[in-house]
Amino acid sequence: MANMNPKKNPMPEQEPLVRNKNFQEVALGYSAEAAIDEAKRCLQCKHKPCVSGCPVNVRIPEFIAKVAEGEFEEAYRIITSTNSLPAICGRVCPQETQCEAKCVRGIKGEPVGIGRLERFVADYHNLCDHNQHKELAKPPESNGHKVAIIGSGPAGLTCAGDLARQGYEVTIFEAFHKPGGVLVYGIPEFRLPKSVVAREIKRLEYFGVKIVTNAVIGRSLSIDELFEEGYEAVFIGSGAGLPQFLNIPGENLLGVYSANEYLTRINLMKAYLPEYDTPIKSCRKVAVVGGGNVAMDAARCAKRMGAEEVYIVYRRSMNELPARAEEVHHAMEEEIIFKLLSNPVAILGNDEGKVVGLECVQMELGECDESGRCRPIEIKGSNFVIDVDTVIIAIGTSPNPLISSTTEGLEATKWGCIVADDKMATSREGVFAGGDAVTGAATVILAAGAGKTAASSIVEYIESKNKE
């Protein structure tokens, strides 16, 4: 797991025992002075290794050079030439394993805070007057070609932005009542304020992108019907919203949630705000099963919703924990309890069918496989019970099979992932797919990278069709 030591120029944050009781953003952002100081640490390497670590190829040294000069709007122009979602990516990308992992400064010390600088530049730009904002995002003249995008998460938004800049008439079809996909239903307000997501989406609308909500493709419209309506290509970026479960006794008890449902109730349906009537259980002690970013989000939300004790139950050790180092560090500061090398075997209930405990077994790590992850092995007779009234399952999600099951000729794996090649082309002509719908649950920036690749492929496909 990545180093959790404090950064050289740390970003100001809310105090841990204050923020674990509210949903306001944890990190408060750089000041202009702090951003310039951090930018000046960049060595402006000739071969730009940091760029190779970015799935959307942000021109990192170039934008940082402009920050160092105090030219923040020019820095923004450089970032958005390749990345449609800088305020989002600056907050939630795992930079420590991507661009910052390639930073030469990191060989003997602390890498440049690339993500923090990207966030600063985007936030600075978003303080601009809206009329100026519109002028900066003036849509190009239409080229007359229509593209449909399914899903308004990071893959769909990125694909839409890249196509709209080139004059394509883009319509996004979103199943929920609000656009943003996992950015609004999955990631909590304290990590990614929904106002930030709304601003990034509004900027795409200034470019001419149309968004249709409450549109369930595969039900209200089929992919074939989209082609009949004149769309020349379709991109599927519908994500992976189907939760996985443990298949252990007690998963049907009252007080068991998938992380997907729990986070959607809180994030999209605002259960944490008293003026909303979204039903959610009042919890005293909570166990979150899993070790990824979603598990950290669920645990930190539960603490903020008033739980006295919140446990992360994970079957491997801290070294194998897949969540971002920063999220683990923040969770520990917020008094989340880590029960490592522990694997659930049953959820216990009372006569009323309500959760009263989580039975686990202790694990030890065995031989490591080719990926370097050691296999957890059960220690016989080591069963123990954690006293909880709520269990949240956060062990992963898979794509909803609705689109693949209703689209003839669209190949999918047995796990429901749509099959796409390295250009994001599927088995159906004119249909492209990327992000979690293809890979299963992954990161925002990898989904954005897939959307970017798909946009390029769609342009190539439409241009070649019109030459025939």
ROVEXPA-460755 format. One line per 4 residues: for each residue z, y, x of C-alpha. Coordinates in nm, 4 decimals, padded with zeros to 6 digits, always signed. Layout:
Z/Y/X | ...
***
This chain:
+00.0000/+00.0000/+00.0000 | -00.0724/+00.3535/+00.1175 | +00.1844/+00.5599/+00.3032 | +00.4163/+00.7477/+00.0638
+00.5436/+00.9968/+00.3216 | +00.5405/+01.3615/+00.2134 | +00.2189/+01.5560/+00.2750 | +00.1933/+01.8175/+00.5501
+00.1280/+02.0910/+00.2937 | +00.2893/+01.9317/-00.0125 | +00.1938/+02.0521/-00.3584 | +00.4868/+02.2007/-00.5521
+00.6240/+01.9646/-00.8177 | +00.8767/+01.9639/-01.0987 | +01.2129/+01.8202/-00.9971 | +01.2215/+01.4435/-01.0745
+01.5223/+01.4454/-01.3079 | +01.3801/+01.7421/-01.4971 | +01.0237/+01.6163/-01.5329 | +01.1260/+01.2661/-01.6478
+01.2374/+01.4315/-01.9720 | +00.9189/+01.6291/-02.0426 | +00.5418/+01.5782/-02.0553 | +00.4468/+01.8864/-01.8554
+00.2311/+01.8332/-01.5468 | +00.4265/+01.6964/-01.2491 | +00.2212/+01.8578/-00.9717 | +00.2004/+02.2347/-01.0077
-00.1015/+02.3056/-00.7872 | -00.1668/+02.4985/-00.4673 | -00.1460/+02.8725/-00.4363 | -00.4514/+03.0400/-00.2826
-00.2618/+03.0851/+00.0436 | -00.1565/+02.7192/+00.0601 | -00.5119/+02.6050/-00.0188 | -00.6568/+02.8192/+00.2607
-00.3963/+02.6886/+00.5069 | -00.4762/+02.3287/+00.4149 | -00.8518/+02.3865/+00.4292 | -00.8210/+02.5246/+00.7810
-00.6915/+02.1850/+00.8953 | -01.0375/+02.0336/+00.8359 | -01.2140/+01.9561/+01.1641 | -01.5623/+01.9888/+01.0094
-01.6669/+01.6563/+01.1648 | -02.0342/+01.6309/+01.2531 | -02.0873/+01.2927/+01.0830 | -01.8779/+01.3761/+00.7720
-01.7008/+01.0379/+00.7341 | -01.5041/+01.1621/+00.4314 | -01.8237/+01.1926/+00.2249 | -01.8962/+00.8213/+00.2717
-01.5616/+00.7450/+00.1070 | -01.6486/+00.9389/-00.2100 | -01.8247/+00.7429/-00.4889 | -01.9978/+01.0618/-00.6102
-02.0707/+01.1982/-00.2604 | -01.8969/+01.5323/-00.2944 | -02.0041/+01.7586/-00.0062 | -01.6476/+01.7653/+00.1192
-01.6618/+01.9544/+00.4525 | -01.8900/+02.2172/+00.2971 | -01.6618/+02.2985/+00.0055 | -01.3521/+02.2928/+00.2268
-01.5162/+02.5397/+00.4671 | -01.5649/+02.7791/+00.1766 | -01.2005/+02.7377/+00.0696 | -01.0915/+02.8236/+00.4245
-01.2966/+03.1447/+00.3951 | -01.1448/+03.2267/+00.0549 | -01.4847/+03.1741/-00.1131 | -01.3450/+02.9682/-00.3992
-01.6316/+03.0106/-00.6482 | -01.8843/+02.9056/-00.3847 | -01.6652/+02.6031/-00.3116 | -01.6787/+02.5191/-00.6833
-02.0573/+02.5476/-00.6877 | -02.0779/+02.3033/-00.3955 | -01.8432/+02.0487/-00.5573 | -02.0177/+02.0550/-00.8940
-02.3578/+02.0013/-00.7384 | -02.2559/+01.6330/-00.7208 | -01.9386/+01.5996/-00.9317 | -01.9258/+01.6964/-01.3008
-01.5476/+01.6442/-01.3319 | -01.3723/+01.8146/-01.0365 | -01.0511/+01.9185/-01.2147 | -01.0084/+01.5592/-01.3341
-01.1029/+01.3841/-01.0111 | -00.8843/+01.6188/-00.8084 | -00.5864/+01.4974/-01.0107 | -00.6385/+01.1254/-01.0672
-00.8680/+00.9890/-00.7942 | -00.7070/+00.7551/-00.5383 | -00.8127/+00.9809/-00.2512 | -00.5770/+00.8038/-00.0124
-00.7993/+00.4934/-00.0238 | -01.1313/+00.6792/-00.0432 | -01.2255/+01.0154/+00.1119 | -00.8873/+01.0816/+00.2729
-00.8843/+00.7294/+00.4174 | -01.1925/+00.8282/+00.6200 | -01.0514/+01.1635/+00.7348 | -01.0321/+01.1855/+01.1153
-00.7119/+01.3887/+01.0841 | -00.5487/+01.0800/+00.9364 | -00.5951/+00.8691/+01.2516 | -00.3014/+01.0329/+01.4285
-00.1363/+01.2195/+01.1460 | -00.1867/+01.3437/+00.7929 | -00.5406/+01.3556/+00.6457 | -00.6617/+01.6771/+00.4905
-00.5533/+01.7016/+00.1257 | -00.9072/+01.6733/-00.0105 | -00.8029/+01.5901/-00.3651 | -00.5496/+01.8722/-00.3796
-00.8145/+02.1174/-00.2592 | -01.0669/+01.9912/-00.5151 | -00.8114/+02.0400/-00.7902 | -00.7304/+02.3917/-00.6662
-01.0963/+02.4952/-00.6621 | -01.1580/+02.3589/-01.0132 | -00.8441/+02.5201/-01.1532 | -00.9282/+02.8517/-00.9894
-01.2738/+02.8424/-01.1461 | -01.1345/+02.7544/-01.4859 | -00.9329/+03.0772/-01.4844 | -01.2642/+03.2645/-01.5028
-01.3529/+03.4549/-01.8162 | -01.5300/+03.2257/-02.0664 | -01.8389/+03.4448/-02.0813 | -01.8752/+03.4150/-01.7051
-01.8116/+03.0409/-01.7451 | -02.1020/+03.0176/-01.9897 | -02.3273/+03.2122/-01.7568 | -02.2469/+02.9773/-01.4687
-02.3283/+02.6761/-01.6890 | -02.6454/+02.8070/-01.8522 | -02.8523/+02.5021/-01.9585 | -03.1944/+02.4517/-01.8006
-03.5048/+02.4449/-02.0156 | -03.5465/+02.1172/-02.2059 | -03.7981/+01.8699/-02.0675 | -03.8351/+01.7106/-02.4127
-03.6831/+01.3726/-02.3231 | -03.3856/+01.2370/-02.5211 | -03.1116/+01.0101/-02.3800 | -02.8215/+00.8527/-02.5708
-02.4887/+00.7862/-02.4025 | -02.2270/+00.5562/-02.5525 | -01.8740/+00.6585/-02.4610 | -01.7323/+00.9895/-02.3429
-01.5141/+00.8625/-02.0610 | -01.5776/+00.9445/-01.6947 | -01.8941/+00.7304/-01.6682 | -02.0523/+00.8772/-01.9800
-01.9536/+01.2366/-01.9022 | -02.0854/+01.2159/-01.5467 | -02.4145/+01.0594/-01.6571 | -02.4496/+01.3256/-01.9270
-02.3814/+01.6108/-01.6873 | -02.6320/+01.4934/-01.4291 | -02.9053/+01.4429/-01.6903 | -02.8400/+01.7715/-01.8713
-02.8745/+01.9668/-01.5476 | -03.2251/+01.8247/-01.5170 | -03.3314/+01.9316/-01.8641 | -03.2727/+01.6087/-02.0575
-03.1533/+01.6316/-02.4176 | -02.8339/+01.4274/-02.4047 | -02.6218/+01.3077/-02.6968 | -02.2900/+01.1310/-02.6373
-02.1652/+00.8933/-02.9092 | -01.7856/+00.8543/-02.9010 | -01.5943/+00.6022/-03.1151 | -01.2712/+00.8043/-03.1301
-01.2182/+01.1340/-03.3112 | -01.1843/+01.3147/-02.9804 | -01.4046/+01.2955/-02.6674 | -01.2728/+01.1974/-02.3246
-01.2283/+00.8208/-02.3427 | -00.9575/+00.6885/-02.1124 | -00.9028/+01.0434/-01.9853 | -00.7432/+01.1342/-02.3209
-00.6107/+00.8045/-02.4578 | -00.4963/+00.6419/-02.1340 | -00.3791/+00.8947/-01.8760 | -00.0594/+01.0834/-01.9703
-00.0343/+01.4597/-02.0090 | +00.1992/+01.4871/-01.7097 | -00.0727/+01.3475/-01.4814 | -00.3799/+01.4917/-01.6506
-00.3316/+01.7680/-01.9081 | -00.5654/+01.7267/-02.2017 | -00.6559/+02.0955/-02.1801 | -00.8098/+02.0191/-01.8384
-01.0218/+01.7397/-01.9875 | -01.1258/+01.9646/-02.2772 | -01.2409/+02.2364/-02.0350 | -01.4524/+01.9928/-01.8338
-01.6115/+01.8624/-02.1540 | -01.6717/+02.2173/-02.2825 | -01.8571/+02.2961/-01.9588 | -02.0922/+02.0022/-02.0257
-02.1489/+02.1325/-02.3780 | -02.2511/+02.4678/-02.2273 | -02.5172/+02.2695/-02.0411 | -02.6481/+02.1480/-02.3766
-02.4774/+01.8075/-02.4040 | -02.4144/+01.7139/-02.7699 | -02.1137/+01.5009/-02.8631 | -02.0926/+01.2962/-03.1831
-01.7403/+01.1619/-03.2518 | -01.6308/+00.8814/-03.4867 | -01.9503/+00.6978/-03.3976 | -01.8901/+00.3286/-03.3323
-02.2102/+00.1973/-03.1752 | -02.2552/-00.1611/-03.2838 | -02.1203/-00.0736/-03.6288 | -02.2322/+00.2704/-03.7526
-02.5468/+00.2552/-03.5401 | -02.7044/-00.0153/-03.3260 | -02.8702/+00.0358/-02.9899 | -03.2020/-00.0603/-03.1509
-03.1529/+00.2176/-03.4076 | -03.0894/+00.4679/-03.1284 | -03.4317/+00.3855/-02.9843 | -03.5820/+00.4185/-03.3336
-03.4330/+00.7698/-03.3528 | -03.6340/+00.8732/-03.0495 | -03.3970/+00.8176/-02.7600 | -03.5968/+00.6956/-02.4600
-03.3015/+00.5452/-02.2719 | -02.9426/+00.4455/-02.3510 | -02.6450/+00.4428/-02.1158 | -02.3448/+00.2291/-02.2116
-02.0228/+00.3742/-02.0716 | -01.7902/+00.2410/-02.3392 | -01.5097/+00.1455/-02.1014 | -01.2657/-00.1432/-02.1175
-01.0280/-00.0905/-02.4061 | -00.9506/-00.4502/-02.5038 | -00.5976/-00.5366/-02.3815 | -00.5070/-00.8624/-02.2114
-00.1850/-01.0477/-02.2892 | +00.0456/-01.2894/-02.1091 | +00.0147/-01.5773/-02.3606 | +00.3862/-01.6508/-02.3438
+00.6305/-01.7168/-02.6301 | +00.7482/-01.4066/-02.8154 | +00.4472/-01.1807/-02.7751 | +00.4306/-01.1370/-03.1544
+00.7838/-00.9952/-03.1791 | +00.8567/-00.6433/-03.3013 | +00.8866/-00.4206/-02.9978 | +00.5990/-00.5708/-02.7974
+00.3123/-00.3336/-02.7189 | -00.0021/-00.3525/-02.5168 | -00.0041/-00.0606/-02.2737 | -00.3297/+00.0426/-02.4378
-00.1672/+00.0866/-02.7790 | +00.1488/+00.2444/-02.6393 | -00.0375/+00.5025/-02.4300 | -00.2890/+00.5787/-02.7059
-00.0092/+00.6553/-02.9518 | +00.1520/+00.8896/-02.7003 | -00.1503/+01.0514/-02.5347 | -00.4226/+01.0715/-02.7966
-00.2038/+01.0693/-03.1065 | +00.0698/+01.2944/-02.9571 | +00.3714/+01.0768/-03.0469 | +00.5794/+01.2728/-02.7943
+00.5476/+01.5929/-02.9999 | +00.7859/+01.6285/-03.2980 | +00.5203/+01.7976/-03.5144 | +00.3086/+01.4781/-03.5085
+00.3913/+01.1860/-03.7384 | +00.2536/+00.9145/-03.5089 | +00.4871/+00.6133/-03.5429 | +00.6356/+00.4777/-03.2215
+00.9487/+00.2721/-03.1622 | +01.2595/+00.4452/-03.0324 | +01.3509/+00.2436/-02.7228 | +01.6760/+00.2004/-02.5336
+01.5690/-00.0376/-02.2574 | +01.2041/-00.1065/-02.1733 | +01.0274/-00.3613/-01.9526 | +00.6709/-00.2842/-01.8447
+00.4894/-00.5914/-01.7154 | +00.2321/-00.5139/-01.4462 | +00.1964/-00.3174/-01.1244 | -00.1098/-00.0952/-01.1620
-00.1510/+00.2704/-01.2507 | -00.1424/+00.1876/-01.6226 | +00.1959/+00.0180/-01.5789 | +00.3291/+00.3261/-01.3963
+00.1946/+00.5512/-01.6721 | +00.3552/+00.3410/-01.9456 | +00.6899/+00.3223/-01.7639 | +00.7003/+00.6962/-01.6952
+00.6046/+00.7689/-02.0580 | +00.8829/+00.5404/-02.1850 | +01.1363/+00.7288/-01.9733 | +01.0155/+01.0588/-02.1154
+01.0329/+00.9185/-02.4683 | +01.4086/+00.8759/-02.4209 | +01.4611/+00.5231/-02.2846 | +01.7846/+00.4866/-02.0864
+01.6473/+00.2179/-01.8550 | +01.2858/+00.1344/-01.7740 | +01.1812/-00.1627/-01.5604 | +00.8546/-00.2397/-01.3831
+00.8284/-00.6193/-01.3776 | +00.5769/-00.7372/-01.1177 | +00.5228/-01.0843/-00.9758 | +00.4424/-00.9783/-00.6195
+00.6174/-00.7512/-00.3686 | +00.5937/-00.3765/-00.3108 | +00.3273/-00.4313/-00.0432 | +00.0907/-00.5856/-00.3008
+00.1562/-00.3308/-00.5754 | -00.1919/-00.2084/-00.6798 | -00.0860/+00.1309/-00.8211 | -00.1512/+00.4518/-00.6294
+00.1185/+00.5253/-00.3733 | +00.1763/+00.8686/-00.5280 | +00.2361/+00.7187/-00.8735 | +00.4825/+00.4623/-00.7355
+00.6619/+00.7359/-00.5422 | +00.6860/+00.9533/-00.8533 | +00.8073/+00.6600/-01.0648 | +01.0839/+00.5829/-00.8151
+01.1902/+00.9478/-00.8092 | +01.2065/+00.9393/-01.1900 | +01.4520/+00.6460/-01.1820 | +01.2130/+00.3705/-01.2886
+01.3665/+00.0370/-01.1824 | +01.1383/-00.2043/-00.9950 | +01.1983/-00.5756/-01.0596 | +00.9617/-00.7222/-00.7998
+00.8810/-01.0893/-00.7347 | +00.9588/-01.1476/-01.1018 | +00.7285/-01.3156/-01.3533 | +00.7852/-01.3183/-01.7330
+00.7952/-01.6600/-01.8998 | +00.9146/-01.5646/-02.2511 | +01.0017/-01.2655/-02.4666 | +01.3267/-01.3284/-02.6528
+01.3914/-01.2154/-03.0108 | +01.6713/-01.2070/-03.2688 | +01.6806/-01.3345/-03.6282 | +01.5055/-01.0169/-03.7449
+01.2082/-01.0823/-03.5169 | +01.2923/-00.7963/-03.2811 | +01.2856/-00.8049/-02.8999 | +01.6264/-00.8542/-02.7360
+01.5286/-00.9636/-02.3845 | +01.2629/-01.0639/-02.1331 | +01.3101/-01.3996/-01.9622 | +01.1648/-01.4068/-01.6107
+01.1499/-01.6405/-01.3163 | +01.1839/-01.5327/-00.9549 | +00.8811/-01.5693/-00.7308 | +00.8146/-01.6001/-00.3589
+00.4914/-01.5267/-00.1759 | +00.2907/-01.8178/-00.0424 | -00.0326/-01.8335/+00.1556 | -00.2590/-01.5293/+00.1540
-00.6185/-01.5597/+00.0355 | -00.9322/-01.4018/+00.1870 | -00.8539/-01.0658/+00.0255 | -00.5184/-01.0561/+00.2033
-00.3145/-01.0972/-00.1164 | -00.0470/-01.3625/-00.1014 | -00.0200/-01.6061/-00.3895 | +00.3075/-01.5803/-00.5859
+00.4893/-01.9130/-00.6273 | +00.7584/-01.9788/-00.8853 | +01.1082/-02.0622/-00.7594 | +01.2216/-02.3491/-00.9811
+01.5440/-02.2931/-01.1729 | +01.5582/-01.9202/-01.0931 | +01.5245/-01.7995/-01.4523 | +01.7034/-01.4809/-01.5535
+01.6976/-01.2426/-01.8519 | +01.6490/-00.8659/-01.8536 | +01.8256/-00.6959/-02.1441 | +01.5500/-00.4939/-02.3179
+01.4468/-00.4020/-02.6711 | +01.0831/-00.3195/-02.5864 | +00.8184/-00.4940/-02.3749 | +00.4927/-00.3241/-02.2766
+00.2165/-00.5486/-02.1408 | +00.0088/-00.3716/-01.8725 | -00.1775/-00.6519/-01.6973 | -00.5304/-00.5257/-01.7495
-00.8029/-00.4687/-02.0053 | -01.1558/-00.5933/-02.0637 | -01.4587/-00.4439/-02.2424 | -01.4780/-00.4665/-02.6194
-01.7565/-00.7199/-02.6965 | -01.8863/-00.5248/-02.9976 | -02.1938/-00.3753/-02.8275 | -02.2957/-00.6873/-02.6348
-02.2503/-00.9076/-02.9434 | -02.4649/-00.6803/-03.1640 | -02.7458/-00.6076/-02.9168 | -03.0045/-00.8810/-02.8854
-03.1038/-00.9587/-02.5286 | -02.8117/-00.7707/-02.3686 | -02.6528/-01.0054/-02.1150 | -02.2748/-01.0092/-02.0707
-02.0281/-01.2217/-01.8729 | -01.7765/-01.4560/-02.0326 | -01.5174/-01.1777/-01.9915 | -01.7309/-00.9408/-02.2000
-01.8518/-00.7265/-01.9094 | -02.2128/-00.6104/-01.9466 | -02.4331/-00.7377/-01.6653 | -02.6028/-00.4553/-01.4720
-02.7775/-00.4394/-01.1344 | -02.7077/-00.1907/-00.8538 | -02.9175/+00.0700/-01.0391 | -02.7076/+00.0136/-01.3534
-03.0059/-00.1419/-01.5368 | -02.9182/-00.4159/-01.7875 | -03.1215/-00.7082/-01.9176 | -03.2577/-00.4854/-02.1963
-03.5383/-00.2480/-02.0999 | -03.4293/+00.1139/-02.1207 | -03.0605/+00.0220/-02.1499 | -02.8297/+00.1067/-01.8607
-02.4553/+00.0482/-01.8254 | -02.1770/+00.1370/-01.5863 | -01.8075/+00.1974/-01.5342 | -01.5386/-00.0243/-01.6847
-01.7879/-00.1688/-01.9383 | -01.9512/-00.3411/-01.6399 | -01.6700/-00.3885/-01.3873 | -01.3686/-00.4250/-01.6122
-01.0829/-00.1778/-01.5722 | -01.1173/+00.0237/-01.2493 | -01.0773/+00.3872/-01.1413 | -01.2043/+00.7132/-01.2892
-01.4060/+00.7988/-00.9786 | -01.5770/+00.4575/-00.9600 | -01.6795/+00.4997/-01.3235 | -01.8068/+00.8499/-01.2442
-02.0041/+00.7078/-00.9511 | -02.1634/+00.4506/-01.1813 | -02.2555/+00.7254/-01.4287 | -02.4165/+00.9227/-01.1483
-02.6203/+00.6224/-01.0325 | -02.7255/+00.5501/-01.3904 | -02.8443/+00.9085/-01.4434 | -03.0682/+00.8818/-01.1378
-03.2033/+00.5469/-01.2596 | -03.2681/+00.6828/-01.6090 | -03.4687/+00.9736/-01.4664 | -03.6720/+00.7283/-01.2571
-03.7245/+00.5005/-01.5598 | -03.8392/+00.7765/-01.7972 | -04.0663/+00.9367/-01.5382 | -04.2300/+00.6017/-01.4599
-04.2812/+00.5272/-01.8316 | -04.4541/+00.8608/-01.8815 | -04.6937/+00.7933/-01.5938 | -04.8189/+00.4738/-01.7566
***
